[in-house]
């Protein structure tokens, strides 16, 4: 099923905020390399992908959104500091009764735009569709990072918790694991034998030979020794104190408007470093206000990590009360780490998109 | 003559033998119906039932599509058709044969890995080091995705594999596999080990009914009679309204 067209007059209004500052228009291919898409966005996205393949050649897919296609094209052009504007059809295998082909308009910004500015853009574009029941849900894994540091979470544990942030089940498991002393420590120590990494790797190689094991699977004895050493190190360091675990759980439960969030976070932290981070988050929420988003329209959720795995900072989602939380009107966020990894240098990346048909107040049901 | 009940059974190999033995216990025998190159049969002495001999995978697809009323096939193949399919297919009874587990197996050489938690750890390090995700070779795309999601493991990628999946790690095509195993011997011979919490599904042959098929009164009666002869619960209310 295909989404009906949005009248040009309505589209013009929705498009206008995206055209501010004359961004570079970009029109990435509809057909994208499947392997690269999955490597960058994760296997969980395969479910919604239309996979296409001819008689020969690698598998491809229809673009499910524009972010990765734009990033790939941006890098192919040498990665200039630029903002790109796109408008086109995206394709996803939909839930029953929803369109598989739909229009998206958006920007991907590589100039270092602020979080609030990118969310403000999406907000104004969404409003241009005429709905008066919009609200914006925001989250920030960066704030979680700062919070963990502030309450003195051991770094190895903090790293695991940050990684698990977008996966609730994993996060719960990691909290349990972090507060339980590691029983496998003695076993690991026995394998390592207290020697150097080289000695441990040699011991692993010997053990493979003795047990007749082929070292299949793309990990060397050195890598395995390194991980065992890391585990041993971790098992020697203190585990998460019950009080810390309680604080983390309390933090993750924070949901509310800007004022509630400021006081809830203040109640949980004391250190100066996080006050600064907290101020950053506070100023992000203030700046959203300056972008014309009323406080009662903003809901901060500590747990909200965004729909895609590559977002690693601020994320947001704009929904309409009439459409419900499943049918997102607009969304976006920051993905500095993805771009830094792909370009091999420190880079800033943020983007957002709106679905005009959903923003359009008078869209036929 | 009214339309017969259509029963799909495995067409070849060990699976066919096991199904014939199971029918035999109830005093039923398959009778080739000639023509159609032996892909259509009947049950001797049972009226109103047409037997179609199909591959196990095709039986699962035919039940899902409503092309047959009843079928015998592996639970793994039914569940692989996805959550949606399980609302269109109803498992009537496990048959006690064809047992096999769908499992996650990792290289036995990874002596630091025993659980899905370890896989999450290793997958993350692998992604950070190489920029690529750990590859999982399998023909069970849906079961794998659902299981990895339930375990909270995200940094991996599926490589579709249609045969000899257990060889993929040795061939350098994948790091892990998800495959079906009965004794684990083939996995072991390929240098692989089942993870402690890596059993996705304990599968066996099931008699299943298609809720999507068109059921006439006569076909429902035929199904009830057949289930009774097989000594199975004959309540079809759930599938055929």
Boltz contact constraints between the chains, C-beta under 6 A:
constraints:
  - contact:
      token1: [A, 38]
      token2: [B, 157]
      max_distance: 6.0
  - contact:
      token1: [A, 39]
      token2: [B, 132]
      max_distance: 6.0
  - contact:
      token1: [A, 39]
      token2: [B, 133]
      max_distance: 6.0
  - contact:
      token1: [A, 42]
      token2: [B, 154]
      max_distance: 6.0
  - contact:
      token1: [A, 43]
      token2: [B, 156]
      max_distance: 6.0
  - contact:
      token1: [A, 43]
      token2: [B, 157]
      max_distance: 6.0
  - contact:
      token1: [A, 43]
      token2: [B, 158]
      max_distance: 6.0
  - contact:
      token1: [A, 44]
      token2: [B, 149]
      max_distance: 6.0
  - contact:
      token1: [A, 167]
      token2: [B, 152]
      max_distance: 6.0
  - contact:
      token1: [A, 169]
      token2: [B, 152]
      max_distance: 6.0
  - contact:
      token1: [A, 170]
      token2: [B, 152]
      max_distance: 6.0
  - contact:
      token1: [A, 208]
      token2: [B, 109]
      max_distance: 6.0
  - contact:
      token1: [A, 213]
      token2: [B, 108]
      max_distance: 6.0
  - contact:
      token1: [A, 213]
      token2: [B, 109]
      max_distance: 6.0
  - contact:
      token1: [A, 213]
      token2: [B, 191]
      max_distance: 6.0
  - contact:
      token1: [A, 214]
      token2: [B, 191]
      max_distance: 6.0
  - contact:
      token1: [A, 215]
      token2: [B, 109]
      max_distance: 6.0
  - contact:
      token1: [A, 216]
      token2: [B, 107]
      max_distance: 6.0
  - contact:
      token1: [A, 216]
      token2: [B, 169]
      max_distance: 6.0
  - contact:
      token1: [A, 216]
      token2: [B, 170]
      max_distance: 6.0
  - contact:
      token1: [A, 216]
      token2: [B, 191]
      max_distance: 6.0
  - contact:
      token1: [A, 217]
      token2: [B, 107]
      max_distance: 6.0
  - contact:
      token1: [A, 217]
      token2: [B, 169]
      max_distance: 6.0
  - contact:
      token1: [A, 217]
      token2: [B, 175]
      max_distance: 6.0
  - contact:
      token1: [A, 218]
      token2: [B, 175]
      max_distance: 6.0
  - contact:
      token1: [A, 224]
      token2: [B, 112]
      max_distance: 6.0
  - contact:
      token1: [A, 227]
      token2: [B, 112]
      max_distance: 6.0
  - contact:
      token1: [A, 228]
      token2: [B, 112]
      max_distance: 6.0
  - contact:
      token1: [A, 309]
      token2: [B, 154]
      max_distance: 6.0
